[in-house]
Amino acid sequence: MVELRASVGVRGDRTASRQLPLTWAQANMWESIQALGSGTRRLNLVAFKLLPAGTLTVERAVARLGTFVSGFDIARTTFDAHGPSQVLWPDIELGLRLVEAGEDPSVALDALSATVTAEPFALDEPPIRLGLVVDDGQVRGFAAGVSHLAFDGRSIRPLRRLVDAALSGTDTAATLQTGELVRLETSPDMRAWSTATLDRWLAALASLPVGGGLRRTAPGAFTESVLRSRALAVAARTVAVRASVSSTSVLLAALTTILREAVAEPPSALLLVSDNRHHRQLADFAGIAAGNALYRIPHRAPGSDFDTYVRHAHLSAARGYARARYDSHRWRELLFGLTSRGSAPDLSYYFNDARADPTAWDGLEDHLDELRDLDRTGGEVVTRGHRDMNDATMFVSVEEAGSSAQLAATSDDAVIPPELARAVLHGVERFLVRAALAA
């Protein structure tokens, strides 16, 4: 592997940097990264793409990537290790990694993608690393490794689009810049929006039973269990189409149903990770836009069918997602204040649909007969790893797995032992298969 270094600058004023507060989403992630330690690479992300042969020289690609970085302020940002702020630099040194395509460019691209995310991002380095797969002076693919402090999973698609457009020399529609988002969030209108949203949070929390509140990141024993199941994807999509809701809502409704049965003290609410791109200004924002939504688990009336409950769950989740945009620093202050006074519900269960392509299950409703074949149902739960720091009793994520479902749960072993976490994941799968076949 070869690494090139190039100085990249911004058009216009090249004399001064700009120090800005973090965006609301950055502030939310800042707390996690500070707690996990600056040496973590667990949250690194990557955008990558193969390119047609013979369309772009390495020399031209380097020049075009320089233009991309010049016009994309988050690529020229560093963070202050001593406090929640960021510096937008007018000039920055760009590191560009080059790997040979070899016999199979896709294999080389996989290796490059792993390389650009292998090391943790230091706060004083730009939160993006770029690399190219090259073959005899021509570019065959690119990879951009990025820090979750600056980007979230759903920002990978607009980021990949911007890099691809830069390499092809195509003009793209302007996207919101991080500096512009900071100015927007510090405006009187957005401050008023945040205050009103947090007031609704407080009112909603007051109606829930008191529990452990919001957990700070702390040492302990946490096990990561993963279920991969084609049957779960088919079942979730089938119920979603039948009930006219999203597969996210179906999985959420099934998970809360199983938690109520399996956990001694089940939560009354979950925190949902929202990418907030349903807001017009953030629709195509190539940066982190994530916030936590409050999901009050709906009551399921005795004798009611699951499709009806799923619709209630969908509406409850939609209300939560719509209100997931607010001042994260103030949010934490309020919730930790309630926690310290013992007046907050249990807010230590999280759910995140992290799929970048939610359309991958489209059409699976036509494969319902697969669920009748016992040899083709029932995924395996495996232990993917262990952690010694976390802030959740259980954090469940829906991960990218094509036309299969991959459900990952990181659980506090002291509250939800590994065997119980496995039972919860299997329970979600079995429950939804039965629900899909019940029609």
C-alpha positions as CSV (number, residue, x, y, z in Angstrom):
1,M,0.0,0.0,0.0
2,V,1.2,3.5,-0.9
3,E,0.1,6.7,1.0
4,L,0.2,10.1,-0.7
5,R,0.1,13.4,1.2
6,A,-1.4,16.5,-0.4
7,S,-2.2,19.9,1.0
8,V,-5.9,20.8,0.3
9,G,-7.2,24.3,0.7
10,V,-10.5,26.2,0.5
11,R,-11.4,28.8,-2.0
12,G,-11.6,32.3,-0.5
13,D,-10.3,33.2,2.9
14,R,-7.4,30.9,3.6
15,T,-6.1,32.7,6.7
16,A,-8.3,31.8,9.6
17,S,-10.0,28.8,11.1
18,R,-13.5,28.9,12.6
19,Q,-14.2,27.4,16.0
20,L,-17.9,26.3,16.3
21,P,-20.0,24.4,18.9
22,L,-21.0,20.9,18.0
23,T,-24.2,20.2,16.2
24,W,-26.9,18.6,18.3
25,A,-26.2,15.2,16.8
26,Q,-22.4,15.6,17.3
27,A,-23.0,16.5,20.9
28,N,-25.0,13.3,21.4
29,M,-22.2,11.2,20.0
30,W,-19.5,13.2,21.7
31,E,-20.7,11.9,25.1
32,S,-20.5,8.3,23.9
33,I,-17.0,8.6,22.3
34,Q,-15.6,10.4,25.4
35,A,-17.0,7.7,27.6
36,L,-15.8,4.8,25.4
37,G,-12.3,6.3,25.2
38,S,-10.5,8.0,22.3
39,G,-8.9,4.7,21.3
40,T,-12.2,3.1,20.2
41,R,-12.7,2.2,16.5
42,R,-16.0,0.4,17.2
43,L,-18.0,3.2,15.6
44,N,-16.0,3.8,12.5
45,L,-17.9,3.6,9.2
46,V,-17.0,3.2,5.6
47,A,-18.4,4.3,2.2
48,F,-17.0,2.5,-0.9
49,K,-17.8,1.8,-4.6
50,L,-16.2,0.0,-7.5
51,L,-15.7,2.2,-10.6
52,P,-15.6,1.2,-14.3
53,A,-12.2,0.4,-15.8
54,G,-10.4,3.0,-17.9
55,T,-12.4,6.0,-16.9
56,L,-10.2,7.9,-14.5
57,T,-6.5,8.3,-13.9
58,V,-5.0,8.4,-10.5
59,E,-3.6,11.9,-11.1
60,R,-7.0,13.3,-12.0
61,A,-8.7,11.4,-9.1
62,V,-6.3,13.0,-6.6
63,A,-7.1,16.5,-8.0
64,R,-10.8,15.9,-7.9
65,L,-10.7,14.5,-4.3
66,G,-8.9,17.7,-3.4
67,T,-11.7,19.7,-4.8
68,F,-14.2,17.6,-2.9
69,V,-12.5,18.2,0.4
70,S,-12.2,21.9,-0.3
71,G,-15.9,22.2,-0.7
72,F,-17.0,19.8,2.1
73,D,-16.4,21.4,5.5
74,I,-16.8,18.3,7.7
75,A,-13.8,16.8,5.9
76,R,-11.7,19.8,7.1
77,T,-12.8,19.6,10.7
78,T,-11.0,18.6,13.9
79,F,-12.5,18.3,17.4
80,D,-11.3,19.7,20.7
81,A,-10.3,16.9,23.1
82,H,-11.0,19.2,26.1
83,G,-14.5,20.3,25.3
84,P,-17.5,19.9,22.9
85,S,-16.4,22.1,20.1
86,Q,-15.0,21.8,16.6
87,V,-12.6,23.7,14.3
88,L,-13.3,24.1,10.6
89,W,-9.9,24.6,8.9
90,P,-9.3,26.5,5.7
91,D,-6.4,24.2,4.7
92,I,-5.8,20.6,5.7
93,E,-3.4,17.9,4.7
94,L,-5.1,15.0,3.0
95,G,-3.8,11.5,3.4
96,L,-4.7,9.3,0.4
97,R,-4.1,5.5,0.5
98,L,-3.6,3.6,-2.7
99,V,-3.8,-0.2,-3.1
100,E,-3.2,-2.3,-6.2
101,A,-6.3,-3.9,-7.8
102,G,-4.6,-7.2,-8.4
103,E,-6.7,-10.0,-10.0
104,D,-10.0,-8.9,-8.4
105,P,-10.6,-5.2,-7.7
106,S,-13.6,-6.1,-5.4
107,V,-11.2,-8.0,-3.1
108,A,-8.8,-5.1,-3.1
109,L,-11.7,-2.7,-2.3
110,D,-12.7,-4.9,0.7
111,A,-9.1,-4.8,2.0
112,L,-8.9,-1.0,1.5
113,S,-12.3,-0.5,3.3
114,A,-10.9,-2.4,6.2
115,T,-7.7,-0.4,6.2
116,V,-9.3,3.0,6.3
117,T,-11.4,2.0,9.4
118,A,-8.8,-0.1,11.1
119,E,-7.4,2.6,13.4
120,P,-9.3,4.9,15.7
121,F,-9.8,8.5,14.7
122,A,-7.9,10.9,16.9
123,L,-9.9,14.0,17.7
124,D,-7.2,16.2,16.2
125,E,-7.3,14.5,12.8
126,P,-9.9,15.1,10.1
127,P,-12.8,12.6,10.5
128,I,-12.4,11.1,7.0
129,R,-9.8,9.0,5.3
130,L,-9.8,8.4,1.6
131,G,-8.3,5.6,-0.5
132,L,-8.3,4.4,-4.1
133,V,-7.9,1.0,-5.7
134,V,-5.6,1.5,-8.7
135,D,-4.7,-0.6,-11.7
136,D,-1.9,0.5,-14.1
137,G,-2.5,4.1,-13.3
138,Q,-6.3,3.9,-13.4
139,V,-8.7,4.1,-10.6
140,R,-11.0,1.0,-10.1
141,G,-12.7,2.0,-6.8
142,F,-12.7,4.3,-3.8
143,A,-13.2,4.0,0.0
144,A,-13.9,6.6,2.6
145,G,-13.4,5.7,6.2
146,V,-15.3,8.0,8.5
147,S,-15.7,8.7,12.2
148,H,-19.2,8.4,13.8
149,L,-18.5,11.7,15.5
150,A,-19.0,13.4,12.2
151,F,-21.1,10.9,10.2
152,D,-23.9,8.4,10.9
153,G,-24.8,5.2,9.1
154,R,-27.5,6.7,6.9
155,S,-25.1,9.5,5.8
156,I,-23.0,6.9,4.0
157,R,-25.3,7.1,0.9
158,P,-25.1,10.9,0.4
159,L,-21.4,10.8,1.2
160,R,-20.8,8.1,-1.3
161,R,-22.8,10.1,-3.9
162,L,-20.7,13.2,-3.3
163,V,-17.4,11.4,-3.6
164,D,-18.5,9.5,-6.7
165,A,-19.7,12.7,-8.3
166,A,-16.4,14.4,-7.5
167,L,-14.4,11.6,-9.1
168,S,-16.6,11.7,-12.2
169,G,-16.4,15.4,-12.4
170,T,-20.2,15.8,-12.1
171,D,-21.8,18.8,-10.5
172,T,-24.1,17.9,-7.6
173,A,-26.8,19.8,-5.9
174,A,-25.6,21.7,-2.9
175,T,-25.9,19.8,0.4
176,L,-26.2,21.3,3.9
177,Q,-22.8,21.9,5.4
178,T,-22.0,21.3,9.0
179,G,-21.2,25.0,9.7
180,E,-24.6,26.0,8.2
181,L,-26.3,23.4,10.5
182,V,-24.6,24.9,13.5
183,R,-25.9,28.3,12.6
184,L,-29.4,26.9,12.1
185,E,-29.4,25.1,15.4
186,T,-28.3,28.2,17.3
187,S,-31.0,30.4,15.7
188,P,-33.9,31.6,17.9
189,D,-36.5,29.5,16.0
190,M,-34.6,26.2,16.4
191,R,-33.8,27.0,20.1
192,A,-37.6,27.4,20.6
193,W,-38.2,24.2,18.8
194,S,-35.8,22.4,21.0
195,T,-37.3,23.8,24.2
196,A,-40.8,22.8,23.1
197,T,-39.6,19.3,22.2
198,L,-37.9,18.8,25.6
199,D,-41.0,20.0,27.4
200,R,-43.0,17.3,25.6
201,W,-40.3,14.8,26.7
202,L,-40.7,15.8,30.3
203,A,-44.5,15.6,30.1
204,A,-44.3,12.1,28.5
205,L,-41.8,10.8,31.1
206,A,-44.0,12.0,34.0
207,S,-46.7,9.6,32.9
208,L,-44.4,6.5,33.0
209,P,-43.5,4.4,36.1
210,V,-40.3,5.4,37.8
211,G,-37.3,3.3,37.1
212,G,-33.5,3.5,36.7
213,G,-33.4,6.6,34.5
214,L,-30.7,7.3,31.9
215,R,-27.6,5.2,32.4
216,R,-24.1,6.7,32.1
217,T,-21.5,4.7,30.3
218,A,-19.8,2.5,32.9
219,P,-17.6,-0.6,33.2
220,G,-19.2,-4.0,33.4
221,A,-19.7,-7.2,31.4
222,F,-21.7,-6.8,28.2
223,T,-22.3,-9.6,25.6
224,E,-23.1,-9.0,22.0
225,S,-25.4,-11.6,20.6
226,V,-26.4,-11.8,16.9
227,L,-29.3,-13.6,15.1
228,R,-29.2,-13.9,11.4
229,S,-32.4,-15.2,9.9
230,R,-34.0,-15.2,6.5
231,A,-37.3,-16.3,8.1
232,L,-37.4,-13.2,10.3
233,A,-37.0,-10.9,7.3
234,V,-39.8,-12.7,5.4
235,A,-42.1,-12.7,8.4
236,A,-41.4,-9.0,9.3
237,R,-42.0,-7.9,5.7
238,T,-45.2,-10.0,5.4
239,V,-46.7,-8.4,8.6
240,A,-45.5,-5.0,7.5
241,V,-47.3,-5.2,4.1
242,R,-50.4,-6.6,5.7
243,A,-50.6,-3.9,8.4
244,S,-49.5,-1.1,6.0
245,V,-46.5,-0.1,8.3
246,S,-42.7,-0.3,8.1
247,S,-40.8,-3.4,8.9
248,T,-39.0,-1.3,11.5
249,S,-42.2,-0.9,13.4
250,V,-43.0,-4.6,13.1
251,L,-39.6,-5.6,14.6
252,L,-40.1,-3.0,17.3
253,A,-43.5,-4.3,18.2
254,A,-42.3,-7.9,18.4
255,L,-39.3,-7.0,20.4
256,T,-41.3,-5.1,23.1
257,T,-43.8,-8.0,23.2
258,I,-41.0,-10.5,23.9
259,L,-39.3,-8.2,26.4
260,R,-42.6,-8.0,28.4
261,E,-42.7,-11.8,28.6
262,A,-39.0,-12.5,29.1
263,V,-37.6,-9.7,31.4
264,A,-38.4,-9.6,35.1
265,E,-38.8,-5.8,35.0
266,P,-39.5,-4.9,31.4
267,P,-39.1,-1.3,30.3
268,S,-42.1,1.1,29.8
269,A,-40.2,3.0,27.1
270,L,-37.3,2.5,24.6
271,L,-35.0,5.1,23.2
272,L,-35.0,4.9,19.4
273,V,-32.0,6.1,17.4
274,S,-33.3,8.4,14.7
275,D,-31.3,9.7,11.7
276,N,-33.7,12.7,11.5
277,R,-33.6,12.8,7.7
278,H,-37.4,13.1,7.5
279,H,-36.7,16.8,8.4
280,R,-36.4,18.7,5.1
281,Q,-33.1,20.4,5.9
282,L,-31.5,17.1,6.7
283,A,-33.0,15.0,3.9
284,D,-29.7,14.7,2.0
285,F,-27.2,15.9,4.8
286,A,-23.9,14.0,4.5
287,G,-23.0,14.2,8.1
288,I,-24.3,13.0,11.5
289,A,-27.9,13.8,12.2
290,A,-28.8,11.1,14.8
291,G,-30.8,11.8,17.9
292,N,-32.7,9.7,20.4
293,A,-36.5,9.4,20.2
294,L,-38.7,8.5,23.1
295,Y,-40.9,5.5,22.3
296,R,-43.6,4.8,25.0
297,I,-44.4,1.2,24.6
298,P,-48.1,1.0,23.7
299,H,-50.5,-1.1,25.8
300,R,-51.9,-4.1,24.0
301,A,-55.5,-4.8,24.9
302,P,-56.3,-8.4,25.8
303,G,-57.6,-10.3,22.9
304,S,-56.5,-7.7,20.3
305,D,-54.7,-9.0,17.2
306,F,-51.0,-8.3,16.5
307,D,-51.7,-6.3,13.3
308,T,-53.7,-3.8,15.3
309,Y,-51.0,-3.5,17.9
310,V,-48.4,-3.1,15.2
311,R,-50.3,-0.1,13.9
312,H,-50.4,1.5,17.3
313,A,-46.7,0.8,17.7
314,H,-46.0,2.4,14.3
315,L,-47.9,5.6,15.3
316,S,-46.1,5.8,18.6
317,A,-42.7,5.3,16.9
318,A,-43.6,8.0,14.3
319,R,-44.4,10.5,17.0
320,G,-41.1,9.7,18.7
321,Y,-39.0,10.0,15.5
322,A,-40.7,13.4,14.7
323,R,-39.5,14.7,18.1
324,A,-35.9,13.5,18.0
325,R,-34.4,16.8,17.0
326,Y,-33.3,18.9,20.0
327,D,-30.3,20.3,21.9
328,S,-28.6,17.0,23.0
329,H,-26.6,18.7,25.8
330,R,-29.7,20.1,27.4
331,W,-31.5,16.7,26.9
332,R,-28.8,14.9,28.9
333,E,-28.8,17.6,31.6
334,L,-32.6,17.2,32.0
335,L,-32.6,13.4,32.0
336,F,-29.6,13.0,34.3
337,G,-31.3,15.5,36.6
338,L,-34.5,13.4,36.7
339,T,-32.3,10.2,37.2
340,S,-30.4,11.7,40.1
341,R,-33.7,12.7,41.8
342,G,-35.2,9.2,41.2
343,S,-38.1,10.5,39.1
344,A,-37.2,9.1,35.6
345,P,-38.5,5.9,34.1
346,D,-36.0,3.2,32.9
347,L,-34.3,4.6,29.8
348,S,-31.7,2.0,29.4
349,Y,-33.2,0.0,26.5
350,Y,-32.4,1.2,22.9
351,F,-33.5,0.2,19.4
352,N,-31.8,1.2,16.2
353,D,-32.7,0.2,12.6
354,A,-29.2,0.7,11.2
355,R,-29.9,-0.6,7.7
356,A,-28.8,1.8,5.0
357,D,-31.0,0.1,2.5
358,P,-34.5,-0.5,4.0
359,T,-35.8,-1.7,0.6
360,A,-33.7,-4.9,0.6
361,W,-36.7,-6.8,2.0
362,D,-39.1,-5.6,-0.6
363,G,-40.9,-8.5,-2.2
364,L,-40.2,-11.0,0.6
365,E,-44.0,-11.0,1.3
366,D,-44.3,-13.2,-1.7
367,H,-42.1,-15.9,0.0
368,L,-44.5,-16.7,2.9
369,D,-44.4,-20.4,2.0
370,E,-40.8,-20.5,3.1
371,L,-42.0,-20.1,6.7
372,R,-44.1,-23.4,6.4
373,D,-40.9,-25.4,5.7
374,L,-39.4,-26.2,9.1
375,D,-36.0,-26.8,7.6
376,R,-35.8,-23.2,6.3
377,T,-36.8,-21.5,9.5
378,G,-34.9,-20.8,12.7
379,G,-31.8,-18.7,12.6
380,E,-28.7,-19.3,14.8
381,V,-27.7,-16.9,17.5
382,V,-24.0,-16.5,18.0
383,T,-21.9,-14.5,20.4
384,R,-20.0,-11.8,18.4
385,G,-18.0,-10.3,21.2
386,H,-17.8,-8.9,24.7
387,R,-17.5,-5.3,25.9
388,D,-16.4,-3.9,29.2
389,M,-18.0,-0.4,28.8
390,N,-21.6,0.4,27.9
391,D,-24.5,2.7,28.8
392,A,-27.5,0.4,28.1
393,T,-29.2,-2.6,29.7
394,M,-30.0,-3.8,26.1
395,F,-29.2,-2.2,22.8
396,V,-30.9,-3.9,19.8
397,S,-29.8,-3.1,16.3
398,V,-31.2,-4.2,12.9
399,E,-28.1,-4.6,10.7
400,E,-27.4,-4.7,7.0
401,A,-27.8,-8.3,5.8
402,G,-29.4,-8.2,2.3
403,S,-32.6,-10.3,2.1
404,S,-32.0,-11.8,5.6
405,A,-32.5,-10.1,8.9
406,Q,-29.6,-9.6,11.3
407,L,-30.6,-8.6,14.8
408,A,-27.8,-7.7,17.2
409,A,-28.3,-7.3,20.9
410,T,-25.7,-5.9,23.3
411,S,-26.8,-6.7,26.9
412,D,-25.7,-6.1,30.4
413,D,-24.9,-9.6,31.7
414,A,-25.9,-8.6,35.2
415,V,-29.5,-7.9,34.1
416,I,-29.9,-9.9,30.9
417,P,-27.5,-12.9,30.9
418,P,-26.4,-14.2,27.5
419,E,-28.8,-17.1,27.6
420,L,-31.7,-14.7,28.2
421,A,-30.5,-12.4,25.4
422,R,-30.4,-15.4,23.0
423,A,-33.9,-16.3,24.1
424,V,-35.2,-12.8,23.4
425,L,-33.8,-12.8,19.9
426,H,-35.1,-16.3,19.1
427,G,-38.4,-15.2,20.7
428,V,-38.7,-12.3,18.3
429,E,-38.1,-14.6,15.3
430,R,-40.6,-17.3,16.5
431,F,-43.2,-14.7,17.4
432,L,-43.2,-13.0,14.0
433,V,-43.1,-16.3,12.1
434,R,-46.3,-17.3,13.9
435,A,-47.8,-13.8,13.3
436,A,-47.0,-13.9,9.6
437,L,-48.6,-17.4,9.2
438,A,-51.7,-16.4,11.2
439,A,-53.3,-14.5,8.4
